[in-house]
Amino acid sequence: MPGTLWAIAEAGPDGHLTKLSAEVATLVRGLGAAAGRDVAGLVTGTPGAVAAVAAELAAYLPRVVALEAAAAATSPIAQLAAQGAVQAIGADPDASIFIGNSPDGRDTAGFLMAALGVGVISNAGGVAWNGGPVAEKGVFGGRLITTSSFADGHGIVTVPLGSVPAEEAASAGVVETITLAGAAPTVTVLERVSEAAGAVQIEEAKIIVSGGRGVGGPDGFALVGLLAETLGGAVAASRAAVDAGWIPYARQVGQTGKIVKPEVYIALGISGAVQHKVGMQGAHTIVAVNTDPDAPIAEFADLFVVGNLFEVVPALVAELESRKA
Ligand SMILES: Cc1cc2nc3c(=O)[nH]c(=O)nc-3n(C[C@H](O)[C@H](O)[C@H](O)COP(=O)(O)OP(=O)(O)OC[C@H]3O[C@@H](n4cnc5c(N)ncnc54)[C@H](O)[C@@H]3O)c2cc1C
């Protein structure tokens, strides 16, 4: 049917459908129901490997296209996904395409925008349907919410983590397999660098322990890591800590970092600047430890502990350990 709504999904480093892709697929299914439009998913990968991810995606959508691309082993996946989307979707000029706002998702959206000649609404935290996608997004560090739609009712929307909870459909969909046509991209991936084994990705973590300038240096992050490990959570940071070189950028939360929505976010030595707040305000429960009773984070933390993190954290870890025993 013309005007199909597509979810372009991706596999994570573990080879499984990412949580973000499952959320995007759920969002698209809901929009399809609201719009009375067909919905479908597309996922790209090497022959063999892509079948498993496509099957996972089919838990959320009635129809999934698995794009087999031998070049996925050596080429940027975003470019292949975009080429595949043009192949699968290009003949439907009224299609709307929804993509997770991950690094690869953003690249895919860019390639597709150029290839299909349609507009992109990026990082849309809320998407509804009114004759086409209507997207809400925070701008100016979350101070303003804008509502945008496409002039001709269709386009590409990138969606951040946590827009909707992922929910499988009542029954699994069908998977069609196609092979990427045309030349593979000329760009070759020379090296893939993975984060240390066992490091929990902050986008996926249910518990995040985050350190700021108040942590005082790289050694202070050992304490942040200890609490994260005790709670089975992930370590994150403010930009001040990242800019100081205490922790990699991949761990930064905020306007120029990642948007996270864990169940619990523990901010240690973080003042709560608006650019940090926009990245973590969606956490279910925010706990902050700060020596300054007037730190801005006190205004939006659910539990605000006035204290020195170097005293509070060891005491908290000891208490948690004693309860485990
Ligand atoms: C365009 C732009 C984009 C930005 N993007 C981001 C972003 O993505 N993410 C981000 O985080 N920031 C971002 N920033 C920076 C932001 O404005 C703040 O400068 C930054 O968040 C401050 O980090 P912080 O809270 O760690 O440091 P500070 O603001 O210096 O706060 C440190 C806090 O630690 C407390 N403290 C000190 N010692 C202790 C102790 N022993 N125990 C407990 N508490 C202690 C202090 O009281 C203080 O509140 C951006 C800024 C701009 C202009």
The ligand as a MOL file (V3000), in Angstrom:
LIG
                    3D

  0  0  0     0  0            999 V3000
M  V30 BEGIN CTAB
M  V30 COUNTS 53 58 0 0 0
M  V30 BEGIN ATOM
M  V30 1 C 26.4860 24.2050 23.9950 0
M  V30 2 C 26.7690 23.4900 25.2960 0
M  V30 3 C 26.5570 22.1300 25.3460 0
M  V30 4 C 26.7880 21.4280 26.5350 0
M  V30 5 N 26.5470 20.0860 26.5910 0
M  V30 6 C 26.6860 19.4530 27.7610 0
M  V30 7 C 26.3770 18.0560 27.8820 0
M  V30 8 O 26.0360 17.3780 26.9020 0
M  V30 9 N 26.4950 17.4740 29.0860 0
M  V30 10 C 26.9090 18.1580 30.2060 0
M  V30 11 O 27.0000 17.5610 31.2790 0
M  V30 12 N 27.2230 19.4640 30.1150 0
M  V30 13 C 27.1400 20.1110 28.9330 0
M  V30 14 N 27.4940 21.4280 28.8510 0
M  V30 15 C 28.2020 22.0400 29.9950 0
M  V30 16 C 27.2890 22.4820 31.1180 0
M  V30 17 O 26.8620 23.8090 30.8800 0
M  V30 18 C 28.0540 22.4350 32.4630 0
M  V30 19 O 29.2110 23.2550 32.3490 0
M  V30 20 C 28.4620 21.0390 32.8930 0
M  V30 21 O 27.3460 20.1690 32.8480 0
M  V30 22 C 29.0120 21.1160 34.3170 0
M  V30 23 O 29.4580 19.8390 34.6850 0
M  V30 24 P 29.4850 19.4540 36.2270 0
M  V30 25 O 28.1310 19.5370 36.8100 0
M  V30 26 O 30.2050 18.1620 36.3210 0
M  V30 27 O 30.4780 20.5760 36.8180 0
M  V30 28 P 30.1630 21.8050 37.7590 0
M  V30 29 O 29.0780 22.6340 37.2270 0
M  V30 30 O 31.4800 22.4370 38.0300 0
M  V30 31 O 29.5980 21.1290 39.0900 0
M  V30 32 C 30.3730 20.3580 39.9570 0
M  V30 33 C 29.5170 20.0960 41.1660 0
M  V30 34 O 30.1990 19.2120 42.0250 0
M  V30 35 C 29.9190 19.6100 43.3720 0
M  V30 36 N 30.9950 19.0390 44.2020 0
M  V30 37 C 32.3030 19.4370 44.2610 0
M  V30 38 N 32.9880 18.6220 45.1000 0
M  V30 39 C 32.1070 17.6930 45.5770 0
M  V30 40 C 32.2240 16.6010 46.4630 0
M  V30 41 N 33.4010 16.2500 47.0290 0
M  V30 42 N 31.1270 15.8790 46.7420 0
M  V30 43 C 29.9130 16.1900 46.1580 0
M  V30 44 N 29.7570 17.2420 45.3160 0
M  V30 45 C 30.8430 17.9680 45.0100 0
M  V30 46 C 29.8720 21.1010 43.3270 0
M  V30 47 O 29.1350 21.6290 44.4140 0
M  V30 48 C 29.1980 21.3320 41.9880 0
M  V30 49 O 27.7800 21.4400 42.1280 0
M  V30 50 C 27.2720 22.1400 27.6760 0
M  V30 51 C 27.4920 23.5130 27.5980 0
M  V30 52 C 27.2410 24.1830 26.4230 0
M  V30 53 C 27.4680 25.6660 26.3750 0
M  V30 END ATOM
M  V30 BEGIN BOND
M  V30 1 1 1 2
M  V30 2 1 2 3
M  V30 3 2 2 52
M  V30 4 2 3 4
M  V30 5 1 4 5
M  V30 6 1 4 50
M  V30 7 2 5 6
M  V30 8 1 6 7
M  V30 9 1 6 13
M  V30 10 2 7 8
M  V30 11 1 7 9
M  V30 12 1 9 10
M  V30 13 2 10 11
M  V30 14 1 10 12
M  V30 15 2 12 13
M  V30 16 1 13 14
M  V30 17 1 14 15
M  V30 18 1 14 50
M  V30 19 1 15 16
M  V30 20 1 16 17
M  V30 21 1 16 18
M  V30 22 1 18 19
M  V30 23 1 18 20
M  V30 24 1 20 21
M  V30 25 1 20 22
M  V30 26 1 22 23
M  V30 27 1 23 24
M  V30 28 2 24 25
M  V30 29 1 24 26
M  V30 30 1 24 27
M  V30 31 1 27 28
M  V30 32 2 28 29
M  V30 33 1 28 30
M  V30 34 1 28 31
M  V30 35 1 31 32
M  V30 36 1 32 33
M  V30 37 1 33 34
M  V30 38 1 33 48
M  V30 39 1 34 35
M  V30 40 1 35 36
M  V30 41 1 35 46
M  V30 42 1 36 37
M  V30 43 1 36 45
M  V30 44 2 37 38
M  V30 45 1 38 39
M  V30 46 1 39 40
M  V30 47 2 39 45
M  V30 48 1 40 41
M  V30 49 2 40 42
M  V30 50 1 42 43
M  V30 51 2 43 44
M  V30 52 1 44 45
M  V30 53 1 46 47
M  V30 54 1 46 48
M  V30 55 1 48 49
M  V30 56 2 50 51
M  V30 57 1 51 52
M  V30 58 1 52 53
M  V30 END BOND
M  V30 END CTAB
M  END
